[in-house]
């Protein structure tokens, strides 16, 4: 999964792709990934993924760039048109249409 801070979710919920500077991984803790892999996105402190997408670069390329540029093309996110089908669904704790909030500070 791609781990982000709650304010970064605002951009994704408004249609942006995930930029690498928005990732909340601690230095030296960037998990391995390859380009064109499917990955989920979650907010630090809220273990429920709220978006899925395709990686645009590998871990090696991301680190080489200094964690700059786009990292993930978002394909589906909570509250999008796919979310609206079917009409009955439950919303996980911490999820709002404007931001995904942390439920703890463990991450």
Secondary structure, DSSP 4 states (H G I P E B T S, - for coil): -EEE-HHHHHHHHTTPPEEGGGB-PPTT-PPP--TT-EEEEEETT--S--EEEEESS-HHHHHHTTS-SEEEEEEEETTSTTTTSSS---PPTTB-SS-BPPS-S--
